[in-house]
Amino acid sequence: MRTGPSVQALADAVSSRVGAARFNLWFQGNATFVPLGGRIVVATRNQHMQEWLEHTFGTAVKAAVAEVYGADTTLRWAVDNLPLEETRSEENGARSEDKKSENRDRGAARSEDKKAADSASKSALRAPHPAIPQVDLFGDPVSQPKPKVKRPDPEAEALARPISSQRTGRRWKSLADFVSGPCNRVAHASALSVIEEPGQGANPLVVHGPVGTGKTHLLEGIYAGMKRQSDQRPCYVTAEEFTTRFVQASRLGKMSAFRRQFRECSTLLLDDLHFLATKKATQEEFLHTFDALVADGRQVVVTMDCHPRLADELMPELLDRLLGGAVWGLMPPDPETRLEILRKKSCGPGPMIPDAVLKALANTLRGNVRELEGAVNSVRHYAKVTGRPADMATAREALGDLLRHAVRVVTVADVDAAVCTTLRLAAGTLQSKARTWAVSHPRMIAIYLSRKHTAATYGEVSKHFGAKTHSTAVAAEKKVRAWLDKNASVAIGDREWSVKELVDRIERELQR
């Protein structure tokens, strides 16, 4: 009985030519040698692998086939796309009757050769990656429908990736670039303490304030500082992104992956928590995440646009957790801080702005940090394109509209409207003769704020609110000052208000 060379002999011959390491790397598990009569088929896992192997190792494989099976043996490359038994069946069905007669006449020797080839083919079929040539009897490609490939779900993949790995291209702000002043000094110091001793101080840390006062800068600075520590895995996320991921996880049934993303971090930094105000289900999920992190001694830092007590739509349980930590406010920058911000923003390449111009802008512009940064950029760009020095004349031309609208005069009527808007009172309520607490308490607070934020005299304030003499305004201002000193609460309608928090909310309304 005569048997043909084994597939292993061919594999050894190829390995000796390309090297054992390269053979194990590129052929093992990616391609299979299949002897089919007078032809050797190299079946690969996909089209890309076939092209790579044929281009890189085609000469070596051809030489190995000639050595093991003879120079007249044909070498074919194919993609593993059809079951081998089907291919052999098609070949047998395509043979002509003359060929069948010739095979029968050649006797037992030919039969034994065929059995050996079948045996080798079946051995290849049992290999870890079975050979599936994509050729017919004559070596022509066989057209077959492409198998359906399950496409990956990008949303599911995003939920499986850590939050930190998805923000590699972002440029994080540093606390070293944060300009500290009376309006933000305590919040800045608290952010530094979080980096130095996360989870050891007040937990959570809540930073609140109007837009453009540096809340996100502090949060990014904490993240950047903790990323430099090898033992820390901070997680920075906006409340909007947290909500989006929560909705996706709920829809895809991936809640375990969602929770794992946020509960395995060392510090959770959530920006704009007030975004969750009307989203009860998301608030509940954040509450559970919050409890899990704090119970494990890990730090939580959140930012809001107002004091937590002034966020009406927050769950009482979540509000209670926030008030259990440190709550620090950021105010719009004072003149000294505005000047330092302008100086810091004016450093760098480009026309230099004289300090006298910066001082004038600091005294004129009363907006937030973004407005100050925009003013510096406008002056420097205008000076560059016009070829003029960045002096005061250039600044006036560049910031004409901004300077005209910078000084906003607050009137007693503005204070009246802000109080009514905050407490949801009808317009004109504070000017009525009503003496109930629901009207008199808001009226006294409006009188106090009118004296604080306007240049109106006691007589003018009293006249606006319907009092007969200025002594009414004097008494009201004194009363509210006493409330603030004692941190007292007052009943307005069916709700008990902290006077300090109420004044803060009305002042925020005035700034809009």
C-alpha positions in Angstrom: 0.0 0.0 0.0 1.4 3.4 -1.0 0.7 6.6 1.1 1.4 10.2 0.1 3.4 12.6 2.2 1.7 13.9 5.4 0.4 17.4 5.9 2.8 17.6 8.9 5.7 17.0 6.6 4.7 20.0 4.5 4.2 22.2 7.6 7.7 21.2 8.7 9.1 22.1 5.3 7.5 25.5 5.3 8.6 26.1 8.9 12.2 25.3 8.1 12.1 27.9 5.3 10.4 30.8 7.1 11.6 30.0 10.6 9.7 28.4 13.4 8.8 31.7 15.1 7.3 33.2 12.0 5.5 30.0 11.1 3.8 29.8 14.5 2.9 33.5 14.3 1.4 33.6 10.8 0.4 30.1 9.8 -0.6 28.4 13.1 -4.3 29.0 13.5 -4.5 31.2 10.4 -4.0 28.7 7.5 -4.3 25.0 6.8 -2.6 22.8 4.1 -5.1 20.6 2.3 -3.9 18.0 -0.2 -6.5 17.4 -3.0 -5.1 14.9 -5.4 -2.5 16.6 -7.5 -3.1 19.9 -5.9 -2.2 21.5 -2.5 -4.7 24.2 -1.2 -3.6 26.7 1.4 -6.9 27.7 3.1 -6.8 30.9 5.1 -9.2 32.4 7.6 -10.0 35.5 5.5 -9.1 37.4 2.3 -6.7 39.8 4.1 -4.8 36.9 5.6 -4.6 35.1 2.2 -3.2 38.1 0.4 -0.6 38.7 3.2 0.6 35.1 3.4 0.7 34.6 -0.4 2.6 37.9 -0.9 5.0 37.3 2.0 5.6 33.6 2.1 4.3 32.4 -1.4 7.8 31.6 -2.7 8.7 29.6 0.4 5.5 27.6 0.4 5.8 26.8 -3.3 9.3 25.5 -2.7 8.1 23.4 0.2 5.3 21.9 -1.8 7.7 21.0 -4.6 10.0 19.3 -2.1 7.4 17.3 -0.3 4.8 16.5 -3.0 6.9 16.9 -6.2 7.5 19.7 -8.7 4.3 18.9 -10.7 2.0 19.5 -7.8 -0.1 22.6 -8.2 -0.3 25.2 -5.3 -3.6 27.1 -4.8 -4.5 29.8 -2.2 -8.1 30.0 -1.0 -10.3 31.6 1.6 -11.8 29.2 4.2 -15.4 29.8 3.2 -17.0 26.5 2.2 -17.1 23.1 4.0 -14.4 20.8 2.7 -16.7 17.9 2.2 -19.0 20.0 0.0 -16.0 21.0 -2.1 -14.9 17.4 -2.6 -18.5 16.3 -3.4 -18.7 19.0 -6.1 -15.3 17.8 -7.5 -16.5 14.2 -7.6 -19.8 15.2 -9.2 -18.0 17.2 -11.9 -15.7 14.3 -13.0 -16.4 13.0 -16.5 -17.4 9.4 -17.1 -14.1 8.7 -18.9 -12.2 9.8 -15.8 -14.3 7.4 -13.6 -13.5 4.5 -16.0 -9.9 5.3 -15.9 -9.8 5.3 -12.1 -11.6 1.9 -11.9 -9.1 0.4 -14.4 -6.0 1.6 -12.5 -6.9 -0.9 -9.7 -6.1 -1.2 -6.1 -3.0 1.0 -6.1 -5.0 4.0 -7.3 -7.7 3.2 -4.7 -5.1 3.2 -1.9 -3.7 6.5 -3.1 -7.2 8.0 -3.1 -7.9 6.6 0.4 -4.7 8.2 1.6 -5.6 11.5 0.2 -9.1 11.2 1.8 -7.5 10.4 5.1 -5.2 13.4 4.9 -8.1 15.6 3.9 -10.2 14.4 6.8 -7.3 14.9 9.2 -7.1 18.5 8.0 -10.8 18.9 8.5 -10.4 17.8 12.2 -7.6 20.4 12.7 -8.3 23.4 15.0 -9.0 25.6 11.9 -10.4 23.4 9.1 -9.5 24.0 5.6 -12.2 25.5 3.5 -10.9 26.2 0.0 -12.9 28.5 -2.2 -12.0 26.8 -5.6 -13.7 24.2 -7.8 -12.1 21.2 -9.5 -10.5 23.4 -12.2 -9.1 25.9 -9.7 -11.7 28.6 -10.5 -13.1 30.6 -7.6 -16.5 29.4 -6.3 -19.1 32.2 -5.8 -20.8 31.8 -2.4 -23.0 34.1 -0.4 -21.1 36.0 2.2 -22.0 34.9 5.8 -23.8 37.5 7.9 -21.5 39.1 10.3 -22.9 40.6 13.5 -21.9 44.1 13.6 -20.7 45.5 17.0 -23.0 47.9 18.8 -21.1 51.1 19.3 -23.3 52.1 22.2 -22.6 48.8 24.0 -18.9 49.1 23.3 -18.9 52.6 24.7 -20.5 51.4 27.9 -17.9 48.7 28.3 -14.9 51.1 28.0 -13.7 53.0 31.1 -14.7 56.7 31.1 -11.1 57.8 31.4 -10.1 56.0 28.2 -12.6 58.0 26.2 -11.1 61.4 27.0 -7.6 61.0 25.9 -7.6 63.9 23.5 -9.0 66.5 25.8 -6.8 69.3 27.2 -7.4 69.5 30.9 -7.1 72.8 32.8 -4.7 72.9 35.7 -5.3 74.4 39.2 -2.0 76.2 38.7 -3.7 78.4 36.1 -6.7 79.1 38.3 -6.7 82.8 39.6 -7.6 82.7 43.3 -9.2 85.7 45.0 -11.7 86.6 47.7 -14.5 85.4 45.5 -13.2 81.8 45.2 -10.4 81.3 47.6 -12.1 78.7 49.9 -13.3 76.6 46.9 -9.8 76.7 45.4 -8.2 75.5 48.6 -10.8 72.7 49.0 -10.0 71.5 45.4 -6.2 71.4 46.3 -7.0 69.4 49.5 -8.9 66.8 47.4 -5.9 66.2 45.3 -3.6 65.9 48.3 -5.9 63.8 50.5 -8.8 62.4 48.5 -11.6 61.1 50.6 -10.0 62.3 53.9 -11.7 65.7 54.1 -15.3 66.8 53.5 -17.1 64.3 51.3 -18.8 65.3 49.1 -17.3 68.6 48.0 -20.0 70.8 46.4 -19.0 73.8 44.4 -21.7 76.2 43.2 -21.9 79.5 41.4 -23.1 81.4 38.3 -21.8 80.5 34.9 -18.3 81.6 34.1 -17.0 81.7 37.7 -14.6 78.7 37.4 -16.6 75.6 38.6 -15.5 73.5 35.6 -12.0 74.8 35.8 -11.7 73.5 39.4 -13.2 70.2 38.5 -10.8 69.7 35.6 -7.9 70.8 37.8 -8.8 68.1 40.3 -9.0 65.5 37.6 -5.6 66.6 36.0 -3.9 66.6 39.4 -5.2 63.1 40.3 -4.3 61.6 36.9 -0.6 62.3 37.7 -0.9 60.0 40.7 -0.3 56.4 39.7 -2.6 55.0 42.4 -5.6 57.1 41.4 -8.3 56.4 38.9 -10.5 59.6 38.7 -13.6 59.7 36.7 -14.8 63.0 35.2 -18.3 63.1 33.6 -20.9 65.8 33.0 -24.4 65.2 34.4 -25.7 65.2 30.8 -23.3 62.4 29.8 -24.1 60.5 33.0 -27.8 60.7 32.0 -27.1 59.6 28.4 -25.1 56.6 29.5 -27.8 55.7 32.1 -30.5 55.7 29.4 -28.4 53.7 27.0 -27.6 51.1 29.6 -31.2 50.8 30.6 -32.2 50.3 27.0 -29.5 47.8 26.2 -29.7 45.9 29.5 -26.1 46.8 30.4 -26.7 48.3 33.8 -24.0 46.2 35.4 -21.4 47.6 33.0 -22.7 51.1 33.6 -22.5 50.8 37.4 -19.0 49.2 37.1 -17.7 52.2 35.2 -18.6 54.7 37.9 -18.2 52.6 41.1 -14.7 51.3 40.4 -13.2 54.8 40.1 -11.2 56.3 43.0 -12.8 59.8 42.7 -16.0 60.7 40.9 -16.2 64.3 39.5 -19.6 65.3 38.2 -20.1 68.6 36.4 -23.5 70.4 36.4 -25.4 68.2 38.8 -28.4 70.6 38.5 -29.0 69.0 35.0 -30.5 66.0 36.9 -33.1 68.2 38.6 -36.2 66.8 36.7 -34.8 63.3 36.1 -35.9 61.2 39.1 -34.7 57.8 37.8 -31.2 59.2 37.0 -31.1 60.9 40.4 -31.9 57.6 42.1 -29.1 55.9 40.2 -26.6 58.7 41.0 -27.7 58.5 44.7 -26.9 54.7 44.8 -23.5 55.4 43.1 -22.8 58.2 45.5 -23.6 56.0 48.5 -21.4 53.2 47.2 -18.4 55.5 46.7 -18.6 57.4 49.9 -19.2 54.2 52.0 -15.9 52.9 50.5 -14.1 56.1 51.5 -13.8 57.4 47.9 -14.1 61.1 47.0 -17.1 62.7 45.3 -17.0 66.3 43.9 -19.9 67.9 42.1 -20.7 71.4 40.7 -24.0 73.2 40.5 -25.3 76.5 39.3 -26.8 77.3 42.7 -26.8 76.2 46.4 -28.2 72.7 46.8 -31.1 74.1 48.9 -32.1 76.3 46.1 -32.5 73.4 43.6 -36.2 72.7 44.0 -36.3 69.5 41.9 -33.6 67.5 43.7 -34.7 64.5 45.7 -34.7 65.1 49.5 -32.3 62.1 50.0 -29.8 63.5 47.4 -30.1 67.0 48.9 -29.4 65.6 52.3 -26.2 63.8 51.1 -25.0 67.0 49.4 -25.5 69.1 52.5 -23.5 66.5 54.5 -20.2 67.6 52.9 -18.7 70.9 52.2 -20.6 73.4 50.1 -18.6 76.4 48.8 -19.8 79.1 46.5 -18.1 81.0 43.7 -19.0 84.6 43.0 -18.3 86.8 40.0 -14.7 88.1 40.3 -14.1 91.3 42.2 -12.0 94.1 40.7 -8.7 92.8 42.0 -9.4 89.3 40.8 -10.5 90.6 37.5 -7.2 92.4 37.0 -5.2 89.2 37.9 -7.4 87.2 35.4 -6.8 89.8 32.7 -3.0 89.7 33.3 -2.9 85.9 33.2 -5.0 85.7 30.0 -2.8 88.4 28.3 0.4 86.3 28.7 1.6 84.4 25.8 2.4 85.0 22.1 0.8 88.0 20.5 0.7 91.8 21.0 1.3 92.8 24.6 -1.5 94.7 26.4 -0.1 97.4 28.7 -1.0 97.1 32.4 -2.8 100.5 32.3 -5.2 99.1 29.7 -5.8 95.9 31.7 -6.6 98.0 34.8 -9.1 100.1 32.9 -10.8 97.0 31.6 -10.9 95.4 35.1 -12.7 98.5 36.4 -15.1 98.6 33.5 -16.0 95.0 32.7 -18.0 93.4 35.4 -18.8 90.1 33.7 -17.6 86.6 34.3 -14.2 85.0 33.5 -15.2 84.0 30.0 -16.1 87.6 29.2 -12.8 88.8 30.5 -10.9 86.2 28.4 -12.9 87.2 25.3 -12.1 90.8 25.9 -8.3 90.1 26.0 -8.6 87.9 22.9 -10.5 90.6 21.0 -8.0 93.4 21.8 -5.0 91.3 20.9 -6.5 90.0 17.6 -7.7 93.5 16.6 -4.2 94.9 17.3 -2.6 92.2 15.3 -4.8 92.5 12.2 -4.6 96.3 12.2 -0.9 96.5 13.0 -1.5 98.9 15.8 -0.3 98.8 19.4 -2.8 97.3 22.0 -3.3 100.7 23.7 -6.5 102.1 25.2 -7.7 103.6 21.9 -7.4 100.2 20.2 -9.2 98.5 23.1 -12.1 101.0 22.8 -12.5 100.2 19.1 -12.2 96.5 19.6 -14.6 96.4 22.6 -16.9 99.2 21.6 -20.2 97.2 22.0 -19.0 95.3 25.0 -17.9 98.5 26.9 -21.2 100.2 26.1 -23.2 97.4 27.7 -20.8 96.6 30.5 -22.2 98.9 33.1 -25.7 97.8 33.9 -27.6 100.1 36.2 -29.9 98.2 38.6 -33.1 100.0 39.5 -35.6 99.5 42.3 -38.0 98.2 39.7 -35.4 95.6 38.8 -35.2 94.4 42.4 -39.0 94.3 42.7 -39.2 92.2 39.5 -36.5 89.8 40.7 -38.2 89.2 44.1 -41.5 88.6 42.4 -39.9 86.2 39.9 -38.0 84.2 42.6 -41.1 83.9 44.9 -43.5 83.5 42.0 -45.6 86.5 43.1 -47.8 88.5 40.7 -46.4 91.8 39.4 -47.3 94.7 41.7 -47.8 92.5 44.8 -45.0 94.2 46.8 -46.6 97.6 46.1 -50.0 96.6 47.5 -51.2 97.6 51.0 -51.4 94.0 52.2 -49.7 93.4 55.5 -49.7 89.6 55.6 -46.3 87.9 56.0 -46.6 86.4 52.5 -46.3 90.0 51.2 -44.5 92.0 54.0 -41.5 89.6 54.3 -40.8 89.7 50.6 -41.3 93.5 50.6 -38.7 94.0 53.4 -36.2 91.8 51.6 -36.8 93.9 48.4 -36.2 97.1 50.3 -32.9 95.7 51.7 -31.7 94.7 48.2 -32.8 98.0 46.8 -30.5 99.8 49.2 -27.7 97.4 48.6 -27.7 97.3 44.8 -29.1 100.7 43.8 -28.3 104.3 44.5 -31.9 105.1 45.5 -32.5 107.0 48.7 -34.7 105.7 51.5 -37.4 108.1 50.4 -37.3 106.8 46.8 -37.4 103.2 47.9 -40.3 103.9 50.3 -42.2 105.7 47.5 -41.8 102.8 45.1 -43.2 100.2 47.7 -46.1 102.4 48.8 -44.8 103.5 52.2 -45.8 106.9 53.6 -42.4 107.8 55.1 -38.8 106.8 54.6 -38.7 105.4 58.2 -40.5 102.2 56.8 -37.5 101.5 54.5 -35.0 102.1 57.3 -36.8 99.7 59.6 -37.1 97.1 56.9 -33.4 97.2 56.0 -32.5 96.9 59.7 -34.8 93.9 60.1 -33.4 92.0 57.2 -29.8 92.7 58.4 -30.7 91.2 61.7 -32.1 88.1 60.0 -28.9 87.7 58.0 -26.7 88.0 61.1 -28.7 85.3 62.9 -29.0 83.1 59.8 -32.8 83.2 60.5 -35.6 81.7 58.5 -38.9 83.3 57.5 -42.3 82.0 56.4 -43.4 83.1 53.0 -46.6 81.5 51.8 -46.5 77.8 52.7 -42.8 77.5 52.7 -40.0 78.2 55.3 -37.1 80.1 53.7 -33.6 80.7 54.9 -33.1 84.4 54.5 -29.5 84.1 53.4 -30.4 81.5 50.7 -33.4 83.6 49.6 -31.2 86.7 49.2 -28.6 84.7 47.2 -31.3 83.4 44.9 -32.7 86.9 44.3 -29.3 88.3 43.6 -28.6 85.6 41.1 -31.9 86.5 39.4 -30.7 90.2 39.3 -27.5 89.1 37.5 -29.4 87.6 34.5 
